[in-house]
Amino acid sequence: MGRMIDADAFKRQVAGMTIANKYPVDKANALCELIEAQPTAYDPDKVVEQLENERMFWENAYDRDLGKEKARSYEHAVAIVKGGGVDG
């Protein structure tokens, strides 16, 4: 998979180019429509749901010590996904 970008920020940048008269409005609108039509790389809600299911499985694992450690790892992964995975 390629890199993911912030499509809204990119569209704002395209719009800014039209304001500065560097890009015709009709072409900018077409480009923004093309950006909007692109599929989402992944659904964060579904990723969180899958991670939560794994966390619950490990919380109830036979080996309680290992299960607790694994569950904490999944909690951390959920926090990363909910935060967008962007540092800072």
DSSP file (Angstrom, degrees, kcal/mol; ACC not computed):
  #  RESIDUE AA STRUCTURE BP1 BP2  ACC     N-H-->O    O-->H-N    N-H-->O    O-->H-N    TCO  KAPPA ALPHA  PHI   PSI    X-CA   Y-CA   Z-CA
    1    1 A M              0   0    0      0, 0.0     3,-0.1     0, 0.0    40,-0.0   0.000 360.0 360.0 360.0 142.7    0.0    0.0    0.0
    2    2 A G        -     0   0    0      1,-0.2     2,-0.2     0, 0.0     0, 0.0  -0.045 360.0 -67.3 -77.1-171.8    1.2    3.5   -0.7
    3    3 A R        -     0   0    0      1,-0.0     2,-0.3     0, 0.0    -1,-0.2  -0.493  45.6-126.5 -81.9 151.6    1.3    6.3    1.8
    4    4 A M        -     0   0    0     -2,-0.2     2,-0.3    -3,-0.1    -1,-0.0  -0.741  26.1-165.8 -95.0 145.3   -1.9    7.8    3.1
    5    5 A I        -     0   0    0     -2,-0.3     2,-1.1     0, 0.0     3,-0.1  -0.810  33.0-102.0-124.0 166.1   -2.5   11.6    2.9
    6    6 A D     >  -     0   0    0     -2,-0.3     4,-2.1     1,-0.2     3,-0.2  -0.790  35.0-168.3 -87.2  99.2   -4.9   14.0    4.5
    7    7 A A  H  > S+     0   0    0     -2,-1.1     4,-2.5     1,-0.2    -1,-0.2   0.853  83.1  54.5 -61.4 -36.8   -7.2   14.5    1.5
    8    8 A D  H  > S+     0   0    0      2,-0.2     4,-2.0     1,-0.2    -1,-0.2   0.903 108.6  48.4 -65.4 -40.2   -9.0   17.5    3.1
    9    9 A A  H  > S+     0   0    0      2,-0.2     4,-1.9     1,-0.2    -1,-0.2   0.891 111.5  50.8 -65.9 -38.3   -5.7   19.3    3.6
   10   10 A F  H  X S+     0   0    0     -4,-2.1     4,-2.3     1,-0.2    -2,-0.2   0.911 109.0  50.3 -65.4 -42.2   -4.7   18.6    0.0
   11   11 A K  H  X S+     0   0    0     -4,-2.5     4,-2.5     1,-0.2    -1,-0.2   0.882 108.8  52.5 -64.3 -36.9   -8.1   19.9   -1.3
   12   12 A R  H  X S+     0   0    0     -4,-2.0     4,-2.3     2,-0.2    -1,-0.2   0.889 108.7  50.6 -63.9 -38.0   -7.5   23.1    0.8
   13   13 A Q  H  X S+     0   0    0     -4,-1.9     4,-1.5     2,-0.2    -2,-0.2   0.910 110.0  49.1 -66.0 -42.0   -4.1   23.5   -0.9
   14   14 A V  H  X S+     0   0    0     -4,-2.3     4,-1.2     1,-0.2     3,-0.2   0.921 111.4  50.1 -61.6 -44.3   -5.7   23.0   -4.3
   15   15 A A  H  X S+     0   0    0     -4,-2.5     4,-1.7     1,-0.2     3,-0.4   0.892 107.2  54.8 -62.0 -39.1   -8.3   25.7   -3.4
   16   16 A G  H  X S+     0   0    0     -4,-2.3     4,-1.7     1,-0.2    -1,-0.2   0.827 102.0  57.9 -62.9 -31.8   -5.5   28.0   -2.3
   17   17 A M  H  <>S+     0   0    0     -4,-1.5     5,-2.8    -3,-0.2     6,-0.9   0.832 104.7  50.5 -68.6 -31.2   -3.8   27.7   -5.6
   18   18 A T  H ><5S+     0   0    0     -4,-1.2     3,-1.4    -3,-0.4    -1,-0.2   0.876 107.3  53.6 -73.1 -36.0   -7.0   28.9   -7.3
   19   19 A I  H 3<5S+     0   0    0     -4,-1.7    -2,-0.2     1,-0.3    -1,-0.2   0.878 108.2  49.9 -64.1 -36.5   -7.1   31.9   -5.0
   20   20 A A  T 3<5S-     0   0    0     -4,-1.7    -1,-0.3    -5,-0.1    -2,-0.2   0.351 116.3-119.2 -83.1   7.6   -3.5   32.8   -5.9
   21   21 A N  T < 5S+     0   0    0     -3,-1.4    -3,-0.2     2,-0.2    -2,-0.1   0.788  82.8 118.9  59.2  30.6   -4.5   32.5   -9.6
   22   22 A K  S   <S+     0   0    0     -5,-2.8    -4,-0.2     1,-0.2    -1,-0.1   0.569  74.4  33.6 -96.3 -12.0   -2.1   29.7  -10.2
   23   23 A Y  S    S-     0   0    0     -6,-0.9    -1,-0.2    -8,-0.1    -2,-0.2  -0.991  88.4-109.5-147.1 131.4   -4.7   27.1  -11.2
   24   24 A P     >  -     0   0    0      0, 0.0     4,-2.3     0, 0.0     3,-0.2  -0.340  27.3-127.4 -62.7 142.2   -8.1   27.5  -13.1
   25   25 A V  H  > S+     0   0    0      1,-0.2     4,-2.8     2,-0.2     5,-0.2   0.884 106.4  53.6 -59.5 -42.9  -11.1   27.1  -10.9
   26   26 A D  H  > S+     0   0    0      1,-0.2     4,-1.9     2,-0.2    -1,-0.2   0.886 111.6  45.3 -64.0 -37.6  -12.8   24.5  -13.1
   27   27 A K  H  > S+     0   0    0      2,-0.2     4,-2.4    -3,-0.2    -1,-0.2   0.878 112.2  51.9 -72.0 -36.8   -9.6   22.3  -13.1
   28   28 A A  H  X S+     0   0    0     -4,-2.3     4,-2.6     2,-0.2    -2,-0.2   0.917 109.9  49.3 -64.0 -42.8   -9.3   22.7   -9.3
   29   29 A N  H  X S+     0   0    0     -4,-2.8     4,-2.2     2,-0.2    -2,-0.2   0.909 111.1  49.6 -62.5 -41.7  -12.9   21.6   -8.8
   30   30 A A  H  X S+     0   0    0     -4,-1.9     4,-2.1    -5,-0.2    -2,-0.2   0.902 111.2  49.5 -64.1 -40.2  -12.3   18.6  -11.0
   31   31 A L  H  X S+     0   0    0     -4,-2.4     4,-2.5     2,-0.2    -2,-0.2   0.909 109.9  50.6 -65.4 -41.9   -9.2   17.7   -9.1
   32   32 A C  H  X S+     0   0    0     -4,-2.6     4,-2.4     2,-0.2    -2,-0.2   0.881 110.1  50.4 -63.3 -38.2  -11.0   18.0   -5.8
   33   33 A E  H  X S+     0   0    0     -4,-2.2     4,-1.7     2,-0.2    -1,-0.2   0.895 110.1  50.5 -65.3 -39.9  -13.8   15.8   -7.1
   34   34 A L  H  X S+     0   0    0     -4,-2.1     4,-0.5     2,-0.2    -2,-0.2   0.914 110.6  48.8 -64.1 -42.8  -11.2   13.2   -8.2
   35   35 A I  H >< S+     0   0    0     -4,-2.5     3,-1.3     1,-0.2    -2,-0.2   0.930 111.2  50.3 -60.7 -45.9   -9.6   13.3   -4.7
   36   36 A E  H 3< S+     0   0    0     -4,-2.4    -1,-0.2     1,-0.3    -2,-0.2   0.802 104.6  58.7 -63.8 -30.1  -13.0   12.9   -3.0
   37   37 A A  H 3< S+     0   0    0     -4,-1.7    -1,-0.3    -5,-0.1    -2,-0.2   0.593  81.4 108.7 -77.8 -10.4  -13.8    9.9   -5.3
   38   38 A Q  S << S-     0   0    0     -3,-1.3     3,-0.1    -4,-0.5     2,-0.0  -0.400  76.5-109.2 -70.2 143.1  -10.7    7.9   -4.1
   39   39 A P        -     0   0    0      0, 0.0     2,-0.2     0, 0.0    -1,-0.1  -0.342  33.1-103.2 -70.0 152.4  -11.4    4.9   -1.8
   40   40 A T        -     0   0    0      1,-0.1     3,-0.1    -2,-0.0     0, 0.0  -0.556  23.0-134.9 -72.8 137.8  -10.5    5.1    1.8
   41   41 A A  S    S-     0   0    0     -2,-0.2     2,-0.3     1,-0.2    -1,-0.1   0.873  80.2 -17.5 -64.4 -37.4   -7.4    3.1    2.5
   42   42 A Y        -     0   0    0     -3,-0.0    -1,-0.2     4,-0.0     3,-0.1  -0.976  65.1-110.2-162.1 161.6   -9.0    1.5    5.6
   43   43 A D    >>  -     0   0    0     -2,-0.3     4,-2.0     1,-0.2     3,-0.6  -0.866  22.2-160.7-100.4 105.9  -11.9    1.9    8.0
   44   44 A P  H 3> S+     0   0    0      0, 0.0     4,-2.7     0, 0.0     5,-0.2   0.843  90.1  57.1 -56.7 -35.1  -10.5    2.9   11.4
   45   45 A D  H 3> S+     0   0    0      1,-0.2     4,-2.2     2,-0.2     5,-0.1   0.896 108.1  46.5 -64.1 -38.9  -13.7    1.9   13.1
   46   46 A K  H <> S+     0   0    0     -3,-0.6     4,-2.3     2,-0.2    -1,-0.2   0.874 111.6  51.5 -70.9 -35.9  -13.4   -1.6   11.8
   47   47 A V  H  X S+     0   0    0     -4,-2.0     4,-2.5     2,-0.2    -2,-0.2   0.937 111.0  48.0 -63.7 -45.8   -9.8   -1.8   12.7
   48   48 A V  H  X S+     0   0    0     -4,-2.7     4,-2.8     1,-0.2    -2,-0.2   0.913 110.2  52.8 -60.7 -43.0  -10.6   -0.7   16.3
   49   49 A E  H  X S+     0   0    0     -4,-2.2     4,-2.1     1,-0.2    -1,-0.2   0.919 110.7  46.7 -59.7 -44.3  -13.4   -3.3   16.4
   50   50 A Q  H  X S+     0   0    0     -4,-2.3     4,-2.0     2,-0.2    -1,-0.2   0.905 113.3  48.5 -66.0 -40.8  -11.1   -6.1   15.4
   51   51 A L  H  X S+     0   0    0     -4,-2.5     4,-2.5     2,-0.2    -2,-0.2   0.894 109.9  52.2 -66.2 -39.2   -8.4   -4.9   17.9
   52   52 A E  H  X S+     0   0    0     -4,-2.8     4,-2.6     2,-0.2    -1,-0.2   0.897 108.0  52.1 -63.2 -39.4  -11.0   -4.7   20.7
   53   53 A N  H  X S+     0   0    0     -4,-2.1     4,-2.1     1,-0.2    -1,-0.2   0.914 111.1  47.0 -62.5 -42.3  -12.1   -8.3   19.9
   54   54 A E  H  X S+     0   0    0     -4,-2.0     4,-2.4     2,-0.2    -2,-0.2   0.903 110.7  52.7 -64.7 -41.1   -8.5   -9.5   20.1
   55   55 A R  H  X S+     0   0    0     -4,-2.5     4,-2.2     1,-0.2    -2,-0.2   0.928 109.8  48.0 -59.8 -46.0   -8.1   -7.6   23.4
   56   56 A M  H  X S+     0   0    0     -4,-2.6     4,-1.3     1,-0.2    -1,-0.2   0.889 109.7  53.6 -63.8 -38.6  -11.1   -9.2   24.9
   57   57 A F  H  < S+     0   0    0     -4,-2.1     3,-0.5     1,-0.2    -1,-0.2   0.944 111.7  44.3 -59.3 -47.9   -9.9  -12.6   23.8
   58   58 A W  H >< S+     0   0    0     -4,-2.4     3,-1.4     1,-0.2    -1,-0.2   0.811 105.5  61.2 -71.2 -29.6   -6.6  -12.1   25.5
   59   59 A E  H 3< S+     0   0    0     -4,-2.2    -1,-0.2     1,-0.3    -2,-0.2   0.847 111.3  41.2 -61.5 -31.7   -8.1  -10.7   28.7
   60   60 A N  T 3< S+     0   0    0     -4,-1.3    -1,-0.3    -3,-0.5    -2,-0.2   0.162  89.9 134.7-101.2  17.2   -9.9  -14.1   29.1
   61   61 A A    <   -     0   0    0     -3,-1.4     6,-0.1     2,-0.2    -3,-0.1  -0.207  66.3-118.3 -68.0 158.2   -6.9  -16.2   28.0
   62   62 A Y  S    S+     0   0    0      1,-0.2     2,-1.1     2,-0.1     3,-0.1   0.918 108.4  59.7 -62.2 -45.7   -5.9  -19.3   30.0
   63   63 A D  S  > S-     0   0    0      1,-0.2     4,-2.9     2,-0.1    -1,-0.2  -0.744  74.6-168.5 -87.3  97.5   -2.5  -17.9   30.8
   64   64 A R  H  > S+     0   0    0     -2,-1.1     4,-2.6     1,-0.2     5,-0.2   0.850  81.0  51.4 -59.6 -39.9   -3.6  -14.7   32.8
   65   65 A D  H  > S+     0   0    0      2,-0.2     4,-1.9     1,-0.2    -1,-0.2   0.952 115.2  41.1 -65.2 -48.7   -0.2  -13.1   32.9
   66   66 A L  H  > S+     0   0    0      1,-0.2     4,-2.7     2,-0.2     5,-0.2   0.913 114.4  54.4 -63.2 -41.9    0.4  -13.4   29.1
   67   67 A G  H  X S+     0   0    0     -4,-2.9     4,-2.8     1,-0.2    -2,-0.2   0.901 107.2  49.5 -59.6 -43.2   -3.2  -12.5   28.5
   68   68 A K  H  X S+     0   0    0     -4,-2.6     4,-2.1     2,-0.2    -1,-0.2   0.907 112.2  48.3 -64.2 -41.6   -2.9   -9.2   30.5
   69   69 A E  H  X S+     0   0    0     -4,-1.9     4,-1.7     2,-0.2    -2,-0.2   0.927 114.1  45.8 -64.3 -45.1    0.3   -8.3   28.6
   70   70 A K  H  X S+     0   0    0     -4,-2.7     4,-2.2     1,-0.2    -2,-0.2   0.918 110.6  53.7 -63.5 -43.4   -1.3   -9.0   25.2
   71   71 A A  H  X S+     0   0    0     -4,-2.8     4,-2.3     1,-0.2    -1,-0.2   0.895 107.2  51.6 -60.0 -40.7   -4.5   -7.1   26.2
   72   72 A R  H  X S+     0   0    0     -4,-2.1     4,-2.1     1,-0.2    -1,-0.2   0.883 107.5  53.2 -63.0 -37.8   -2.4   -4.1   27.1
   73   73 A S  H  X S+     0   0    0     -4,-1.7     4,-2.1     1,-0.2    -2,-0.2   0.908 109.4  48.0 -63.5 -41.4   -0.7   -4.2   23.7
   74   74 A Y  H  X S+     0   0    0     -4,-2.2     4,-2.4     2,-0.2    -2,-0.2   0.880 108.3  54.4 -67.7 -37.3   -4.0   -4.3   22.0
   75   75 A E  H  X S+     0   0    0     -4,-2.3     4,-2.0     2,-0.2    -1,-0.2   0.914 109.1  48.9 -60.4 -41.5   -5.2   -1.3   24.1
   76   76 A H  H  X S+     0   0    0     -4,-2.1     4,-2.0     1,-0.2    -2,-0.2   0.908 109.7  51.5 -63.8 -42.3   -2.1    0.6   22.9
   77   77 A A  H  X S+     0   0    0     -4,-2.1     4,-2.3     1,-0.2    -2,-0.2   0.893 108.2  51.9 -62.6 -40.2   -2.9   -0.3   19.3
   78   78 A V  H  X S+     0   0    0     -4,-2.4     4,-2.8     1,-0.2     5,-0.2   0.917 108.1  51.6 -61.6 -43.5   -6.4    0.9   19.7
   79   79 A A  H  X S+     0   0    0     -4,-2.0     4,-1.8     1,-0.2     6,-0.2   0.885 109.6  50.5 -62.1 -38.6   -5.2    4.2   21.0
   80   80 A I  H  <>S+     0   0    0     -4,-2.0     5,-1.7     2,-0.2     4,-0.4   0.938 112.4  45.7 -64.1 -46.7   -2.8    4.6   18.0
   81   81 A V  H ><5S+     0   0    0     -4,-2.3     3,-1.4     1,-0.2    -2,-0.2   0.928 113.1  49.4 -64.5 -44.7   -5.6    3.9   15.5
   82   82 A K  H 3<5S+     0   0    0     -4,-2.8    -1,-0.2     1,-0.3    -2,-0.2   0.837 109.9  52.8 -63.7 -31.3   -8.0    6.3   17.2
   83   83 A G  T ><5S-     0   0    0     -4,-1.8     3,-0.7    -5,-0.2    -1,-0.3   0.483 117.5-113.4 -81.8  -2.8   -5.3    8.9   17.3
   84   84 A G  T < 5 -     0   0    0     -3,-1.4    -3,-0.2    -4,-0.4    -2,-0.1   0.411  45.2 -93.6  86.7  -3.6   -4.7    8.6   13.6
   85   85 A G  T 3 <S+     0   0    0     -5,-1.7     2,-0.5    -6,-0.2    -1,-0.2   0.617  86.9 133.8  72.8  11.5   -1.2    7.2   14.0
   86   86 A V    <   -     0   0    0     -3,-0.7    -1,-0.2    -6,-0.2     2,-0.2  -0.844  49.1-138.1-101.4 126.1    0.3   10.6   13.7
   87   87 A D              0   0    0     -2,-0.5    -1,-0.0     1,-0.2     0, 0.0  -0.477 360.0 360.0 -77.3 148.9    2.9   11.7   16.2
   88   88 A G              0   0    0     -2,-0.2    -1,-0.2     0, 0.0    -2,-0.0   0.414 360.0 360.0  89.8 360.0    3.0   15.1   17.7
